[in-house]
Amino acid sequence: RGRAHVVPSLQVLVYDLLFGKGLKCGGRWKALARRHRARLEAELARMKVRQKVSRNEDLLAPEQAVSPAGEWARAGWAACAGSSRGLCLTCPAPAASQVPRYVRVNTLKTCVDDVIDFFKRQGYTYLGKAASVEELKALSGKKFMLDLHLPELLVFPSQTDLHDNLLYTSGHIILQDKASCLPAFLLGPVAGSHVIDACAAPGNKTSHLAAILKNKGQIFAFDVDPKRVAAMNTLLIRAGVTGCQLAQQDFLTVDPRDPKYSRVTHILLDPSCSGSGNVVRLQLLGRSRAVGVQTPGDSSRPAGMVTRGLGQEVAPSAERLQALAGFQRRALNHALSFPALQRLVYSTCSLHQEENEDVVQAVLREWGSAFRWV
């Protein structure tokens, strides 16, 4: 019953889960494989994107493609055989491209040109604005670029660690993935707007909204967890955010008819989800750093909901996905009921259609022609 016998069994189960006709046996190992199903499926999808293929079999070398299923599984997961956990989901694939380190310039405290000059003085080489994603993937050493889409986003090689950098500790830059920057950027409220950040912690998106607003207007930010609200308050202070009312409150309990929300025209809704899209960043950050979490905090949220934290990205069952989607639909319906609302951005870090397109389509059908999907 040594590890050498356990790991191949898991490898075969993983193969059956992803490429076969499902798991018919396996006992406790079957339960383990199913628990990590979302992470495995997410990484498989990313592998196909990286390899620019659409079919699973196109991932295999010719000699692997004709091998028995068990032999392919053992070959594909051989690098993980030494893992103390048995099935290792954080070991990068041999051909895996590395996700760059994205750095958002906090325009409440500085500007892009000054940050670029600062890094130049620290020995970094600025290569200008990227023209393609391929250029960003090719970054190495102490080189960095300006993102090709977002005007305040700098891009460094994936292993760049800026947690001790003066610009980060002083709040002049925010270490924030590009995907996390897109919701506030797409919401695009003009200075002076009243905005709700419905599920706000850990606060990066809230600080981004404040920067877009130039600290002019009003942000109402909600999160139900007291510790996360306290941490978020520290982050917002460090980032120089003003004009933000931070409340420890479940967004679903907020009354849209309250007069203080009568001028809310923009809402950013990033609800609790399965977190199935976080796999690559978790790999690169390693096991020692936590990522932002959106935790369940009361009975209005689905029981057993997955949190966005290290070691907690449990693969959701069909039932759990439906429970998550039910909560997400309620949150979106509630957000659309604010009387002055003009624009809403709905975002998740999930790869599941049930938590994304299906949620939006279902809610929009209930609202008829009152809102349109852009």
Secondary structure, 3 states (H helix, E strand, C coil): CCHHHHHHHHHHHHHHHHCCCCCCCCHHHHHHHHHCHHHHHHHHHHHHHHHCCCCHHHHCCHHHHCCCHHHHHHHHCHHHCCCCCCCCCCCCCCCCCCCCEEEEECCCCCCHHHHHHHHHHCCCEEEEECCCHHHHHCCCCCEEEECCCCCCEEEECCCCCCCCCHHHHCCCEEECCHHHHHHHHHHCCCCCCEEEECCCCCCHHHHHHHHHHCCCCEEEEEECCHHHHHHHHHHHHHCCCCCEEEEECCHHHCCCCCHHHCCEEEEEECCCCCCCCCHHHHHHHCCCCCCCCCCCCCCCCCCCCCCCCCCCCCCCCHHHHHHHHHHHHHHHHHHHCCCCCCEEEECCCCCCHHHCHHHHHHHHHHHCCCCCCC
